[in-house]
Amino acid sequence: MKANLITRPGYKQLEKELDYLWRDYRPKITEKVAWAASLGDRSDNADYKENKRLLRQIDSKIRYLRKRLDTVRIVDYSPKQEGKVYFGAWVKVENGNSEKKEFRIVGPDEIYNKASTISINSPMGRALVGKSVGDEVTVVTPKHENKWSIINIYYESS
């Protein structure tokens, strides 16, 4: 089962993106489409075609974001989470080769363009949930099976 969770900062980021697309970017592209359409024959009008394509992409993203914002569940930090890995935790792990990684466990909407996050739905995310410092987890992926030890857990309040 896939989690439909998001941190409060992640939710605000999606809202910000939706607001930008709806209030700023879409009106600018709409103006360009109207201008290009006013030039006449649209069949050979590259400006018109390209901006119409952009407008379709923007509208698709706006529909996606509106629907997504209605369906995700915001998870805020709770002091009850201390000492264990749960959604929103920053976790530092180390494997047998002394390779260390530190990341935050977040929802799937929050992982893009951020090297310091992993999805709670990922093999590592699922393996870590409910564990404590000192626990060892086995992360099974299609290519490997790796063992990691948890060396630190902390939370940032939103």
N, CA, C and O of each residue as an XYZ file, in Angstrom:
632
protein
N       0.842     -1.187      0.000
C       0.000      0.000      0.000
C       0.883      1.245      0.000
O       1.852      1.315      0.757
N       0.567      2.205     -0.822
C       1.342      3.434     -0.919
C       0.792      4.481      0.037
O      -0.419      4.661      0.159
N       1.698      5.161      0.705
C       1.298      6.216      1.628
C       0.920      7.471      0.849
O       1.554      7.810     -0.150
N      -0.106      8.144      1.311
C      -0.577      9.379      0.691
C      -0.301     10.533      1.649
O      -1.171     11.366      1.904
N       0.922     10.568      2.176
C       1.293     11.515      3.213
C       2.182     12.614      2.662
O       2.840     12.458      1.634
N       2.180     13.743      3.384
C       3.039     14.858      3.007
C       3.359     15.659      4.268
O       2.530     15.747      5.174
N       4.546     16.237      4.328
C       4.884     17.115      5.439
C       4.232     18.474      5.191
O       3.875     18.794      4.057
N       4.079     19.264      6.237
C       3.486     20.597      6.065
C       4.312     21.463      5.105
O       3.727     22.126      4.249
N       5.666     21.484      5.215
C       6.432     22.263      4.229
C       6.248     21.746      2.806
O       6.233     22.537      1.862
N       6.108     20.436      2.637
C       5.870     19.871      1.315
C       4.530     20.302      0.753
O       4.411     20.592     -0.438
N       3.519     20.344      1.612
C       2.184     20.788      1.201
C       2.231     22.259      0.775
O       1.665     22.642     -0.248
N       2.909     23.061      1.573
C       3.029     24.489      1.237
C       3.761     24.690     -0.084
O       3.434     25.606     -0.839
N       4.743     23.847     -0.369
C       5.478     23.939     -1.633
C       4.562     23.615     -2.818
O       4.626     24.284     -3.850
N       3.718     22.601     -2.676
C       2.767     22.274     -3.739
C       1.761     23.408     -3.936
O       1.409     23.743     -5.068
N       1.300     23.996     -2.828
C       0.387     25.146     -2.922
C       1.048     26.317     -3.636
O       0.428     26.984     -4.465
N       2.305     26.558     -3.307
C       3.059     27.648     -3.928
C       3.209     27.417     -5.431
O       3.061     28.347     -6.224
N       3.502     26.175     -5.818
C       3.633     25.849     -7.234
C       2.307     26.053     -7.962
O       2.278     26.614     -9.057
N       1.213     25.598     -7.356
C      -0.111     25.773     -7.954
C      -0.432     27.256     -8.116
O      -0.910     27.681     -9.168
N      -0.172     28.031     -7.084
C      -0.443     29.472     -7.130
C       0.362     30.141     -8.244
O      -0.173     30.960     -8.991
N       1.640     29.796     -8.357
C       2.488     30.367     -9.409
C       1.943     30.009    -10.789
O       1.811     30.877    -11.651
N       1.629     28.739    -10.997
C       1.125     28.314    -12.305
C      -0.177     29.026    -12.659
O      -0.353     29.481    -13.789
N      -1.084     29.122    -11.694
C      -2.403     29.687    -11.954
C      -2.377     31.210    -12.084
O      -3.023     31.766    -12.973
N      -1.641     31.884    -11.209
C      -1.692     33.349    -11.164
C      -0.637     34.047    -12.033
O      -0.860     35.171    -12.484
N       0.497     33.402    -12.269
C       1.588     34.057    -12.990
C       1.859     33.434    -14.361
O       1.731     34.089    -15.396
N       2.233     32.164    -14.342
C       2.712     31.534    -15.573
C       1.603     31.343    -16.610
O       1.788     31.667    -17.783
N       0.455     30.818    -16.182
C      -0.628     30.567    -17.132
C      -1.105     31.854    -17.813
O      -1.271     31.850    -19.033
N      -1.335     32.957    -17.085
C      -1.751     34.194    -17.763
C      -0.735     34.689    -18.799
O      -1.124     35.206    -19.846
N       0.557     34.535    -18.514
C       1.579     34.962    -19.476
C       1.513     34.130    -20.751
O       1.601     34.666    -21.856
N       1.359     32.833    -20.594
C       1.292     31.959    -21.767
C      -0.014     32.197    -22.526
O      -0.032     32.152    -23.756
N      -1.092     32.445    -21.812
C      -2.371     32.735    -22.460
C      -2.257     33.998    -23.320
O      -2.795     34.047    -24.426
N      -1.565     35.003    -22.818
C      -1.337     36.225    -23.598
C      -0.553     35.916    -24.877
O      -0.879     36.428    -25.948
N       0.464     35.090    -24.761
C       1.268     34.723    -25.936
C       0.425     33.968    -26.959
O       0.570     34.187    -28.162
N      -0.448     33.087    -26.494
C      -1.325     32.335    -27.400
C      -2.264     33.299    -28.122
O      -2.459     33.196    -29.333
N      -2.842     34.234    -27.373
C      -3.763     35.202    -27.978
C      -3.034     36.063    -29.007
O      -3.556     36.322    -30.091
N      -1.824     36.503    -28.661
C      -1.032     37.316    -29.588
C      -0.715     36.524    -30.863
O      -0.878     37.030    -31.974
N      -0.263     35.282    -30.690
C       0.098     34.453    -31.847
C      -1.135     34.152    -32.700
O      -1.043     34.109    -33.927
N      -2.284     33.945    -32.061
C      -3.515     33.670    -32.807
C      -3.948     34.883    -33.621
O      -4.547     34.745    -34.687
N      -3.640     36.074    -33.108
C      -4.049     37.301    -33.807
C      -3.263     37.524    -35.097
O      -3.633     38.371    -35.909
N      -2.192     36.777    -35.288
C      -1.368     36.943    -36.487
C      -1.975     36.279    -37.712
O      -1.502     36.470    -38.832
N      -3.021     35.500    -37.491
C      -3.676     34.892    -38.651
C      -3.512     33.392    -38.684
O      -3.750     32.716    -37.684
N      -3.106     32.864    -39.828
C      -3.026     31.428    -40.085
C      -2.270     30.704    -38.968
O      -1.085     30.945    -38.742
N      -2.980     29.820    -38.283
C      -2.383     29.115    -37.143
C      -1.671     27.832    -37.563
O      -0.891     27.281    -36.786
N      -1.920     27.361    -38.744
C      -1.352     26.081    -39.168
C       0.168     26.122    -39.293
O       0.832     25.117    -39.039
N       0.725     27.263    -39.679
C       2.180     27.393    -39.805
C       2.770     28.311    -38.740
O       3.900     28.779    -38.880
N       2.029     28.564    -37.700
C       2.439     29.515    -36.676
C       3.111     28.763    -35.517
O       2.434     28.208    -34.652
N       4.432     28.753    -35.514
C       5.189     28.009    -34.494
C       4.958     28.588    -33.096
O       4.856     27.830    -32.131
N       4.875     29.915    -32.971
C       4.616     30.526    -31.656
C       3.285     30.042    -31.093
O       3.185     29.686    -29.918
N       2.274     30.033    -31.940
C       0.948     29.597    -31.508
C       0.989     28.136    -31.066
O       0.511     27.801    -29.983
N       1.552     27.276    -31.894
C       1.589     25.842    -31.589
C       2.361     25.554    -30.300
O       1.905     24.789    -29.450
N       3.518     26.166    -30.168
C       4.360     25.919    -28.995
C       3.685     26.417    -27.719
O       3.693     25.723    -26.702
N       3.110     27.596    -27.768
C       2.466     28.135    -26.567
C       1.166     27.417    -26.231
O       0.802     27.324    -25.059
N       0.469     26.915    -27.225
C      -0.714     26.085    -26.960
C      -0.281     24.784    -26.274
O      -0.946     24.304    -25.356
N       0.843     24.224    -26.734
C       1.373     23.006    -26.099
C       1.731     23.287    -24.639
O       1.417     22.498    -23.747
N       2.390     24.418    -24.414
C       2.745     24.814    -23.047
C       1.494     24.999    -22.189
O       1.455     24.567    -21.037
N       0.488     25.632    -22.748
C      -0.757     25.870    -22.023
C      -1.429     24.547    -21.628
O      -1.961     24.427    -20.525
N      -1.405     23.567    -22.520
C      -1.961     22.252    -22.192
C      -1.181     21.610    -21.040
O      -1.774     21.017    -20.140
N       0.148     21.731    -21.074
C       0.970     21.177    -19.989
C       0.666     21.871    -18.662
O       0.534     21.217    -17.627
N       0.557     23.187    -18.698
C       0.262     23.951    -17.483
C      -1.097     23.539    -16.921
O      -1.235     23.300    -15.722
N      -2.096     23.458    -17.796
C      -3.439     23.073    -17.347
C      -3.454     21.664    -16.764
O      -4.150     21.401    -15.783
N      -2.694     20.771    -17.360
C      -2.597     19.413    -16.844
C      -1.961     19.408    -15.451
O      -2.440     18.720    -14.549
N      -0.903     20.162    -15.284
C      -0.225     20.235    -13.983
C      -1.127     20.881    -12.934
O      -1.140     20.450    -11.782
N      -1.877     21.907    -13.321
C      -2.812     22.559    -12.395
C      -3.876     21.562    -11.938
O      -4.175     21.483    -10.747
N      -4.447     20.801    -12.871
C      -5.447     19.789    -12.502
C      -4.849     18.762    -11.546
O      -5.469     18.387    -10.552
N      -3.624     18.309    -11.864
C      -2.954     17.329    -11.005
C      -2.748     17.892     -9.591
O      -3.065     17.227     -8.604
N      -2.222     19.102     -9.500
C      -1.934     19.690     -8.188
C      -3.201     19.906     -7.369
O      -3.212     19.636     -6.168
N      -4.258     20.385     -7.995
C      -5.520     20.590     -7.268
C      -6.038     19.269     -6.710
O      -6.452     19.188     -5.553
N      -6.008     18.248     -7.539
C      -6.481     16.937     -7.104
C      -5.571     16.380     -6.004
O      -6.046     15.835     -5.007
N      -4.284     16.523     -6.198
C      -3.321     15.990     -5.228
C      -3.443     16.684     -3.875
O      -3.412     16.024     -2.836
N      -3.582     18.003     -3.879
C      -3.712     18.747     -2.626
C      -4.965     18.337     -1.860
O      -4.996     18.416     -0.632
N      -5.994     17.901     -2.574
C      -7.225     17.438     -1.922
C      -7.087     16.041     -1.337
O      -7.838     15.677     -0.432
N      -6.144     15.256     -1.836
C      -6.074     13.856     -1.412
C      -4.940     13.543     -0.431
O      -4.998     12.528      0.263
N      -3.919     14.387     -0.359
C      -2.813     14.075      0.564
C      -3.212     14.384      2.001
O      -4.106     15.190      2.261
N      -2.532     13.729      2.914
C      -2.767     13.953      4.340
C      -1.499     14.543      4.951
O      -0.430     13.934      4.907
N      -1.637     15.739      5.522
C      -0.493     16.404      6.155
C      -0.185     15.717      7.479
O      -1.069     15.490      8.305
N       1.088     15.394      7.658
C       1.539     14.785      8.906
C       2.500     15.764      9.573
O       3.574     16.057      9.048
N       2.099     16.260     10.731
C       2.940     17.158     11.509
C       3.716     16.362     12.551
O       3.322     15.262     12.938
N       4.798     16.927     12.982
C       5.642     16.323     14.011
C       4.856     16.168     15.309
O       4.048     17.024     15.667
N       5.104     15.082     15.995
C       4.536     14.844     17.317
C       5.665     14.376     18.235
O       6.489     13.558     17.827
N       5.712     14.880     19.461
C       6.755     14.422     20.396
C       6.742     12.907     20.625
O       7.754     12.338     21.036
N       5.624     12.261     20.368
C       5.523     10.807     20.527
C       6.435     10.068     19.548
O       6.739      8.893     19.749
N       6.874     10.756     18.483
C       7.727     10.129     17.476
C       9.185     10.008     17.928
O       9.938      9.212     17.368
N       9.583     10.776     18.916
C      10.985     10.822     19.344
C      11.533      9.423     19.609
O      10.884      8.581     20.229
N      12.752      9.208     19.116
C      13.457      7.958     19.370
C      13.198      6.865     18.351
O      13.896      5.851     18.340
N      12.212      7.054     17.502
C      11.905      6.060     16.474
C      11.761      6.756     15.127
O      11.499      7.956     15.050
N      11.941      5.971     14.068
C      11.814      6.499     12.710
C      10.349      6.441     12.284
O       9.742      5.373     12.214
N       9.810      7.608     12.006
C       8.469      7.723     11.440
C       8.506      8.767     10.342
O       9.551      9.353     10.058
N       7.368      8.988      9.735
C       7.262      9.956      8.655
C       7.786     11.316      9.115
O       7.435     11.798     10.192
N       8.629     11.925      8.283
C       9.188     13.243      8.585
C      10.514     13.202      9.329
O      11.114     14.248      9.577
N      10.977     12.019      9.687
C      12.222     11.890     10.446
C      13.438     12.140      9.552
O      13.448     11.792      8.371
N      14.453     12.748     10.147
C      15.789     12.793      9.554
C      16.518     11.591     10.129
O      16.541     11.390     11.343
N      17.114     10.792      9.250
C      17.761      9.558      9.669
C      19.170      9.517      9.099
O      19.400      9.840      7.934
N      20.102      9.114      9.943
C      21.479      8.892      9.495
C      21.760      7.409      9.661
O      21.574      6.842     10.738
N      22.219      6.781      8.563
C      22.485      5.347      8.572
C      23.904      5.084      8.086
O      24.524      5.913      7.419
N      24.395      3.898      8.444
C      25.740      3.491      8.026
C      25.699      2.002      7.691
O      25.039      1.214      8.369
N      26.427      1.632      6.619
C      26.488      0.211      6.264
C      27.822     -0.374      6.716
O      28.633      0.315      7.335
N      28.039     -1.634      6.407
C      29.260     -2.337      6.822
C      30.529     -1.799      6.194
O      31.620     -2.065      6.698
N      30.418     -1.048      5.106
C      31.580     -0.449      4.441
C      31.857      0.966      4.940
O      32.609      1.709      4.310
N      31.263      1.337      6.050
C      31.391      2.684      6.642
C      30.838      3.780      5.737
O      31.197      4.948      5.885
N      29.967      3.409      4.801
C      29.280      4.403      3.967
C      28.115      4.962      4.782
O      27.293      4.209      5.305
N      28.054      6.293      4.885
C      27.001      6.938      5.662
C      26.084      7.729      4.740
O      26.512      8.307      3.741
N      24.813      7.736      5.109
C      23.816      8.512      4.378
C      22.919      9.182      5.397
O      22.629      8.635      6.460
N      22.483     10.389      5.042
C      21.528     11.099      5.887
C      20.433     11.643      4.991
O      20.711     12.238      3.950
N      19.190     11.440      5.394
C      18.061     11.867      4.576
C      16.825     12.009      5.446
O      16.780     11.556      6.590
N      15.825     12.654      4.860
C      14.532     12.809      5.522
C      13.522     11.903      4.827
O      13.503     11.812      3.600
N      12.694     11.240      5.608
C      11.662     10.371      5.062
C      10.401     11.204      4.851
O       9.809     11.715      5.802
N      10.005     11.328      3.592
C       8.886     12.191      3.222
C       7.949     11.457      2.260
O       8.159     10.289      1.932
N       6.924     12.163      1.823
C       5.982     11.598      0.865
C       6.531     11.649     -0.545
O       7.505     12.357     -0.802
N       5.927     10.913     -1.465
C       6.433     10.842     -2.836
C       6.408     12.181     -3.578
O       7.152     12.356     -4.543
N       5.579     13.118     -3.152
C       5.526     14.428     -3.811
C       6.706     15.318     -3.443
O       6.912     16.356     -4.072
N       7.475     14.937     -2.448
C       8.520     15.803     -1.914
C       9.940     15.392     -2.275
O      10.889     16.065     -1.873
N      10.110     14.313     -3.017
C      11.462     13.796     -3.242
C      12.160     14.369     -4.461
O      13.375     14.225     -4.592
N      11.430     15.012     -5.351
C      12.020     15.448     -6.612
C      12.980     16.604     -6.420
O      12.690     17.560     -5.700
N      14.133     16.504     -7.075
C      15.180     17.527     -7.045
C      15.769     17.744     -5.656
O      16.312     18.811     -5.368
N      15.664     16.744     -4.803
C      16.224     16.854     -3.459
C      16.989     15.577     -3.138
O      16.388     14.518     -2.957
N      18.289     15.675     -3.068
C      19.116     14.500     -2.785
C      18.988     14.060     -1.328
O      19.325     12.925     -0.993
N      18.504     14.948     -0.461
C      18.467     14.641      0.967
C      17.121     14.083      1.425
O      16.822     14.107      2.619
N      16.303     13.581      0.494
C      15.013     13.015      0.878
C      14.829     11.643      0.226
O      15.370     11.366     -0.845
N      14.054     10.799      0.899
C      13.615      9.543      0.300
C      12.130      9.383      0.593
O      11.619      9.912      1.580
N      11.459      8.664     -0.258
C      10.036      8.428     -0.078
C       9.804      7.362      0.987
O      10.558      6.396      1.103
N       8.769      7.559      1.738
C       8.377      6.549      2.722
C       7.988      5.246      2.017
O       7.992      4.178      2.629
N       7.653      5.342      0.723
C       7.287      4.164     -0.058
C       8.491      3.408     -0.608
O       8.336      2.306     -1.133
N       9.690      3.984     -0.495
C      10.890      3.339     -1.019
C      11.269      2.137     -0.146
O      10.840      2.049      1.005
N      12.063      1.220     -0.682
C      12.499      0.080      0.143
C      13.193      0.521      1.435
O      12.951     -0.055      2.496
N      14.058      1.543      1.348
C      14.751      2.043      2.547
C      13.746      2.653      3.515
O      13.801      2.380      4.714
N      12.834      3.470      3.016
C      11.834      4.107      3.870
C      10.989      3.086      4.611
O      10.776      3.201      5.818
N      10.509      2.084      3.881
C       9.678      1.048      4.509
C      10.469      0.260      5.552
O       9.933     -0.098      6.601
N      11.743     -0.009      5.263
C      12.561     -0.800      6.196
C      12.839     -0.044      7.496
O      12.956     -0.659      8.556
N      12.946      1.274      7.421
C      13.327      2.071      8.589
C      12.175      2.405      9.533
O      12.401      2.616     10.724
N      10.960      2.456      9.029
C       9.826      2.897      9.848
C       9.671      2.019     11.094
O       9.629      0.790     11.024
N       9.588      2.710     12.238
C       9.401      2.045     13.522
C      10.682      1.622     14.205
O      10.639      1.102     15.320
N      11.816      1.830     13.568
C      13.105      1.409     14.135
C      13.710      2.519     15.000
O      13.292      3.675     14.939
N      14.704      2.134     15.804
C      15.377      3.050     16.729
C      16.868      3.105     16.439
O      17.386      2.309     15.656
N      17.558      4.051     17.076
C      19.011      4.149     16.955
C      19.623      2.831     17.428
O      19.238      2.287     18.463
N      20.583      2.331     16.649
C      21.240      1.072     16.967
C      20.631     -0.120     16.248
O      21.272     -1.163     16.121
N      19.404      0.025     15.779
C      18.767     -1.077     15.047
C      19.444     -1.253     13.692
O      19.929     -0.298     13.086
N      19.461     -2.498     13.238
C      19.980     -2.800     11.904
C      18.800     -3.203     11.030
O      17.940     -3.983     11.441
N      18.774     -2.660      9.819
C      17.697     -2.992      8.881
C      18.297     -3.594      7.627
O      19.421     -3.269      7.242
N      17.547     -4.464      7.002
C      17.938     -5.035      5.722
C      17.050     -4.398      4.667
O      15.823     -4.479      4.740
N      17.680     -3.764      3.684
C      16.952     -3.100      2.611
C      17.079     -3.957      1.357
O      18.171     -4.165      0.828
N      15.944     -4.442      0.902
C      15.919     -5.315     -0.269
C      15.450     -4.494     -1.470
O      14.356     -3.929     -1.470
N      16.302     -4.445     -2.485
C      15.961     -3.786     -3.751
C      16.056     -4.830     -4.846
O      16.562     -5.925     -4.600
N      15.584     -4.526     -6.050
C      15.681     -5.522     -7.127
C      17.105     -5.994     -7.410
O      17.301     -7.126     -7.853
N      18.098     -5.146     -7.163
C      19.481     -5.516     -7.481
C      20.296     -5.986     -6.280
O      21.229     -6.772     -6.442
N      19.962     -5.520     -5.085
C      20.808     -5.788     -3.926
C      19.986     -6.043     -2.672
O      18.780     -5.806     -2.607
N      20.710     -6.536     -1.693
C      20.201     -6.612     -0.330
C      21.301     -6.008      0.538
O      22.401     -6.554      0.623
N      21.001     -4.876      1.184
C      22.007     -4.173      1.986
C      21.569     -4.071      3.431
O      20.381     -3.949      3.731
N      22.539     -4.123      4.312
C      22.268     -3.949      5.742
C      22.771     -2.566      6.161
O      23.888     -2.167      5.832
N      21.914     -1.843      6.897
C      22.233     -0.508      7.384
C      21.940     -0.436      8.875
O      20.972     -1.021      9.361
N      22.793      0.294      9.596
C      22.571      0.544     11.019
C      22.138      1.988     11.187
O      22.678      2.891     10.547
N      21.170      2.195     12.042
C      20.687      3.555     12.311
C      21.597      4.172     13.366
O      21.754      3.633     14.461
N      22.196      5.317     13.018
C      23.100      5.959     13.971
C      22.551      7.274     14.541
O      23.071      7.784     15.533
N      21.496      7.824     13.913
C      20.893      9.042     14.460
C      19.498      9.225     13.879
O      19.243      8.908     12.717
N      18.600      9.743     14.714
C      17.235     10.082     14.302
C      16.900     11.417     14.941
O      17.112     11.617     16.137
N      16.374     12.332     14.132
C      15.872     13.567     14.719
C      14.747     14.130     13.865
O      14.572     13.755     12.706
N      13.997     15.033     14.463
C      12.847     15.645     13.800
C      12.972     17.157     13.850
O      13.520     17.725     14.796
N      12.452     17.795     12.812
C      12.323     19.252     12.800
C      10.845     19.548     12.910
O      10.043     18.987     12.163
N      10.473     20.416     13.825
C       9.057     20.787     13.888
C       8.746     21.705     12.721
O       9.564     22.548     12.352
N       7.560     21.543     12.137
C       7.178     22.297     10.926
C       6.860     23.732     11.227
O       6.524     24.493     10.320
